[in-house]
Amino acid sequence: MDGVTLTMAPKGLSKREKHAAQRIQHMWLKKGEALENDLHTHNRYGIQLGVKVPLWGGFTGGGSFSLRLWTAQPKMDKAAWAKLIPQVKEAADDGPGGAAPKVWHDNERVLLQPDVYAEHGLELVRSPPSSGDLNPIETVWAWLRKDLAQREMTDLTAGKPAQTVGQFRARAAQILRSYSVPKHGESRSRLEKLVRGMPERLRKCKANKFGKCGK
């Protein structure tokens, strides 16, 4: 589970073109990879163009993206987050049954409320901050930003007007749902493959003393 601030292309055409120009393909680049200007938000100039659309989300160990919480602001205080924990519990219950569901997230202060999680039958598990290799939701955010950017570029090329925030959220939700559905001819979805690949990713991290994990 984690939060992400997506950016929707602004209405003005010139600003939309600048927004599209602030794109690269990957959240993390392998050594020798070049930037690509048509994908993923990358701000070279100190100003992030576009309408901010904050999202808190998460997926279960079974590969279901079961939590989507759209918020007005990217940041919130502990009291505001505590009110949302029942929805986290509902989403976690979509996973495998048995012991108390574990909620994995990073060390962001607003999320660190183990007593409140325990009251709702949840167990809190933390991963280090800014550890995309150890927190697979960061990989999902990279997918989402890439897929949204591709669709925004298609809209820009077709001369379509900018979407409303509601339409943008619906598009993002549709993309996230698609990650839980296997492609034609495949037995597992992208999320299932990501979950099943985590042991090997962690093994590589450990072997490399938790430096770059060779993604």
N, C-alpha and C positions, 0 to 999 in steps of 0.2 A: 504494500500500500504506500502511496506517496501522492504529493501534489505536483501539478504542473501548470504553468501559465501559458496557454496557447495565445497566438495573436492572429486575429482576423484581418484580412486586407482592408485598408481604409477605402472610403468611397472615391476620393479624387483619383483620376486616372494616373496623373504623374506620381502621386504618392503611392498608388498601388504598384506602379512599375518599380519604384524604389524599394517597396516592400518585397517584391518578387526577387529583386537583385540581392537581397540580404539572405540568401539561401545557400546551404551546402547540403551534401548528401548524408553525412554521418554525424552522430553525436560524438563519437570517438573515431579518430582516423588512425589507420595503421601507418607505420613508417613508410614514407615515400608516396602516400596517397595525396592527390591534389584536391583543392577545394572545387566544388561544383556550384555554380551560381543559381541553379534553378531549384534547389532543394534545401529544406531544413533551415530554420531561423538562425542567422549568424549576423550579429551587429558589429560592423566594422567602425562605425562612426560615433558611438557613444549614445545614440538615440534609437530606441526601439520603435519603429513605425508600426502602426496597426492598432486595432482595438484589443485590449487585453481580455481574455476569457479564461478565468481560473477554473481548474478542475482538480478534484481529489478523487482518486480511483484506485482500484485494486482487483486482483484476480485470485481465484482459489487454486489449490494444488491440483485440482482436477481439470484446470484449463478453462474455467468460466470467468469472464470479466464481469463480476457480479456487483461491483461498487462503482457508482458514478455520482458524485456530489458536486453540482455546479454552485460556486459561491460568488458573491458580489465582489469580494476583494481577494487578492492572492494570499494575504496573511490574515490570521484571526488570533484571538486570545484563547487561553485554555478553557474559559467558561463556554465560549462559542463552540469549541471543538467537542467538549464534553456532551453537549446537546446532540451532537451528530453520532456519537458512539453507538446508540441503539441501531442506527442504520448500518454501521459497520458490523454489528453483531448479526443483523439480518442477512447481510451479504456473506458473512463468514459461514453461516449455516447452510449455504448452498454447496459447501465443500463436503469432503468425506466426514461421516459421523464418527462417534467415539469420544475421545477425551476433549477437554475444552479447546476450541479452535485457537490456534496461534496466529497472532497478527504481527506480521513482519514489516518494520519500517525503519527509517534512519533516526538519527538523534535530534531531530528538530524539536525544540523545547515545547512547542504547543501540543505535541503528540505524546509527550512523556507523562502519562497519567495512569500508571499501572493499577492504582486502587480503583479508579473508575472502570477500567477494562475488566478487572476482576469482578466488580459488582454485576457486570453484564455477562459473566461466564466466559471471558476471553483472557488469553495469556499473551502478554506483550513480549516480543522478541525484537531486539534492536540490531541494526547493521551499522557499520561506521558511516559517518557523513561523506557525501560525494564519492560513494563507492559503487559506481555503476555495475562493476563486475559482480559484486556480491548482492546487489539488490536488483533482481531481474525486471522490476517495474520500469527501471530506467531504460532498458532495452525496448519495452513496449512504447514508452514516450517517444523514443527515437523513430520507431516504426510510424507512430501516429503523425508526428510532425512531417515526416517524409511524405506520407500518403496525402495529408491535407495540403501540403505545398504543391504536390503534383496536380491535385484537383483545382487549386487556386490558379495555377499556371494555365490550365486548360480554360478556366473561366476568363482569364485575362486575354488569352489568345482569341477567344470567341467574342470578346467585347461585351461580356455580360456584366451587369452591375454588381457591386459588392452585395454579399448576403446580409440578412439581418442576423443578430446574435442568436436568435432562436433557430434559424436555419443552419447556422454554423455549428451550434451544439448538436443538432439532429444529425448532421453529416459526421461529426466526430464520433457520436454514439454508434452510428451505423458501421463506421470503420472498426471501432473497438469490438463490436459484436462479431464482425467478420473474422476476427482473430481466433474466435472460439469454434469456428466451423471448418472442418477439413475441406481442403480443395478437392476438386473432382479427381478421383482415382487415388487419393491419399487416405490413410486410415487415421491420421492424427492431425489436429489443428496446429497452427503456429504456436499458440500458447502451450499446448500439451508438449510440443517439441522443446520449447524453451524450458519448461519445468523439468522434463526428463533429462535435459542437457546440463542442468545445474551441478550435479555431482562432478561431472568431468570438468566444468568450468572452475569449480572450487579446488579440484585437484591441481589444475594448472596454476591457480593462484598460489596455493600452498607451495608447490614446487618452485615457483618464482619468488618466494618469500613475500607474497601478496603485493608484488609490483604489478607491472602490466601483465595481463593474463593471455595475451596473444589472440585477442578476438579478431 
